[in-house]
Amino acid sequence: MDKNKCECENMSCEEGTGCSGGCGDAQIENDFSVEAHKLNSIKRVIGVVSGKGGVGKSLVASALAVLSRRKGYKVGVLDADITGPSIPKMFGINRRAMSSESGILPEKTHNGIKIMSVNLLLDSDDSPVIWRGPLISGVVKQFWSDVIWGDIDYLFLDMPPGTGDVPLTVFQSIPLDGIIIVTSPQDLVHMIVRKAYNMAKSMNIPVLGIVENMSYVKCPDCSKEIKIFGDSHIDDIAGELGIEVLGRMPIDPSIAEACDKGEIERLNNDYLSGALDFIEKNLKP
C-alpha cells in the first residue's frame, strides 16, 4: 500500500494528513473542529452515548434536558442519531424546522427546550434516511455550525450508537465538555461500555459517568424490585474505569407511555436527579 495514500475508508482521513493507513495519527494530530454559528453562545456541551443501540440513550438525553430546564437553565437537544431520530417524537414536535438567511432555527418544546433533528427537515416522520456515512456526518456538523441555538447553558447531544463515523465526527468536530455513557445490566453491554469509554479517552473527551437503564422493574402489587436482566455489575465496571455511577433508571411503563405520547416533559421522577447534580457541580454553565 502506498504510505502517502490511505485506503482505510475512514471518512475523516484525507490525503496529505500523514496517515500511514490506520488513520490513528491523522485523527489525533489534525484539527477537524467546526465553528459554531456566530449567533450562538453555548456554554456546556454534553454527549450522551452508548456502545450499542436499544439501551435508552435518547431517553436519558431527553430526561436530563427536562430536569435541566426545570431548574431554569436554557437547554437544547441536538439529535445526532440521523438514521434513528426519536427526540422530536418524545417531545411531541411534528412541525418542520424553519430556515432564515442567517441559518436554521431549532424548534421549541412546550417548556422552551430547543430541538434540532433530521426529522424536523424531512417531509414525513417515517421517511427513511438512506445516506452514506460522510453525508450523515456532514449533517451533524451542520446542526452545530448552521443552527441558531442562541444562548444555551446545556446542549445535550443524543449520539448514535457505536463507535463509527458519526460519533467520531462529533468527537473531532464539536467541543464536548464530557460524555455520559448509557448502559443496561447485561454483562455483554458492559463490554460495549468499555469500547465507548476507550474511544472517548483516546480522543481526550472527558467521561462524566455511567447511567444504567432498565435496572429493574417494580412490581405494581408489592413494590418489590425485580431484576429482569439479572444482578447489576455497574458499580464494578465504574470502579474499574474510575468513573461515577450517575443514576439507575427502571423499566417504568409510565415513562414509555409518556414518550409515545410526546409528553416526556410531564414526567415527574428523580431517577436522574443525581446525574444533574453531578453535572451542575462539575460543569457549571
N, C-alpha and C positions, 0 to 999 in steps of 0.2 A: 504493500500500500504506500502511496505517495505521502510522506510525512507532512507535506505542505498543504495537503487537502484532506479534510475529514470526511469519512464515509460512514459515520455512525448515525446519521439522520437525526441528530439532535436539533430541534428547531432553533435553539439559541446559538448554535455554532455557526460561524461564518468564516469564510476564507480570510486569512490574514490575522486570525486571533491567536495563532501559535498553538492550536490544538494538535496533539500528536495522535489523535484517533479516538481517545477516550473522552474528550471534552472536559475532563476534570480541571485542567489548567485554565481553559477558556472560561469555565463557569465561575471560577474563583477570582481570576485576575482582571477580567473585563467588567466594565460598568454598564449594566443594562437598565439602569434606573430610568424611570419615566417621571417627568414633572407633572404634578397635579395641576388642575385648571387654575388659572391665575386668580379666579374669584373665590377660591376655596381657602379655608383655614381649618384644617383637620388636625386636631391636637394628638389624638391617640388612635392607632390602627391595630386591631386585634384579629388575627386569623383563627377560625375555628376549623380544625382539620380532623381527618380520620384516615387510617391506613386502608380502610375498605368501606364499601357502601353499606347502608342499612343499619347504622348504629345510632342514628339520631343527631347527626351533626347540625342539620338545619333547625331542628327543634331547639338545640342548645343555643345556637346563634340568635334565634328569634327570642327565646326566653331571656337571655342576657340583655338584649336590646330593650325588651319591655320593662325589665327591672330597672335598667339604667334610666329610661325615660321617666319612670315613676318617681325617681329621685331628683328629677328636674334637669337632667343632662340633655344636651342636644345630641341626638343619636341618628345614625344611619346604618343601613344594612346593604352591603354590596353582594349580590348573589353571583358568585363566581362559578357556580356549578351550571355551566352553559347548556349542557346536554340534558340535565335533570333539574331544572329550576323549580323550586317549590315555595320560595319565600312569598311571592305575591298571593298565592292561594292561602297560605297560613294567615295572612293579614287581611284577607278579603278584598284584595285590589284586583280589579279586572279592567281598569282603564288603560289606555295606551299612553306611554310617556310622550311628552311634548318636547319639541326642539325649538331653539331660538337661534339668532345669528351668533350668539355667544357660546352656545353649547346645548347639551341635553339636560332637561330638567327632570330630576327624580320625582316620583310620585310620593305622596304622604299618606300615612295611615290615619286612622281616626284620632289618635293621640299625638300625631305630629312626627312620627318616625319616618325618616326619608328612606325610600326604597328604590333600588335600581336592579333590574333583572332583564335578561333577554326576553322573557315572556311579556314584558311591557313594550317590546318593539315588534313582536310578531303579530300577524293578522289574527291568529287564533291561538288560544292557550295550548291546544293539543297539536299544534304544528310541530313536527319533529325538526330538530337541528341536526342536519346531516352534513357536518363540516369536518374538515381535517384539523389536526392539532394546531398548526400555525394560525389558521383563521380564528379558531376558538380563543387561542392565546391573545390574538390581536384585539378581540372584543373585550376581554378582561382588562387589557391595558387602556382601552378607550373609556371603560367605566371609571377609570382613575383619572385620565387626562382630559376627557371631554365632558364629563358630567359635572354640573354646577351643584356641588354639595353645599356650598356656602360655609357657614360656621358650624363645625361639628366637634363635640367633645370626644365621643367614642364612635368610630366607624368599625362595625363588625363585618368581617369577610366570611361568608359561607363558602368554604372551599369545596372543590370536587374531591372525591375520594382518591386515594392512591398517592403515588409519588411521580406522576408523569408530567407531561408538557405544561399543563395549566398550573399546578402547584409550583413547578419550577419557575414559570413566568412570574407568578405572584411574588415568590421569594426573591427573585432577582430584580423585579421592576418596581415594586411598591414598598415603601419604608415601613415594614411591620415593627411594632413595638413588642410583639410577642405573639405566641400561638397557644391555643388550648386544644389538647388532644381529646377527642371523644372516643370512648370505647364501650364495650359490653363485657359481661363477666367471663365469657369463654376464654380458655387458655389460648385457643387459636388466634383470637383477636389480640391478645397480649403480644404475640409475636409481631403482629402488624403494627402495634403501638411502637415497638422498638424501631421499626422501619421509619415511621413518621418522625420519631424523636431523632434518630440518627441523621435523617435528611436535614432537619432544621439545624441541628448542631453543626453539621458540616458546612452550612451556609451562614453560620453566625446569627441565626434567628433565635431569640430567647424563647424557651419553653416555659410558659407560666404554670402549667399543671395539667392534670387529667380530670375529666368528668366521666363518671360511669353512668351509662344509661341502661335501662331495663334491669336494674339491680335486683328488683323483687316485685312481686305483686301482692297487694294487701287483700286478704280475704274479706269480703263485704259483710260476712256474718260474725266472725270472731276477731277480725283485725290482725290475725297472725300474718307475718311476712313470709311469703312462700318464694323461695329462690328457684325459679324455673330453670335457670341455666347453671345451677349448682352454686357452690360457695365461691364468693368473690376472692380474687387474689390481687385486687387493685392496690392494696397497701404494700404488698410485696414488690410489685413492679415499680410503684412510685419510689419506694425506698431504694430499689436497685438503681434507678435512674437519677435519684436525688432531686425529685420534684414533688410538688404538693398534690394531694387529692383535693380538688376544689369542690366536689359535690357528687352526690349519688341521686339519680332520678329513677323512680319506679315505673313499672308499666301501669299507667293510670288511664282508664277509659275516658275520663273527663278531659284529659289532655288531647287524646286522639279526636274526640268529638269536637272540641273547640278548634283544632287545626283544620279539620274537614269543613267546618262551617266558616272558616276565615275569621275566627273570633279569639285568636290567641291572646289578644290584649285584655280580654276579660278574665283570664285565668288568675286565680289567687292561690299561690303556693310559694313556699320558701325553699324549695329544693336547691336552688342555685344562689340563694342569698349570700352564702359563704363565699361563693366564687366571685360575686360582685364586690364583696367586702375586700377580698384579696386584690382585685383589680384596682379598686379605689386607693388602697394603701400603697400599692407598688407602681401604679400608672396613673398618677393624678393628672387631670387634663391641664 
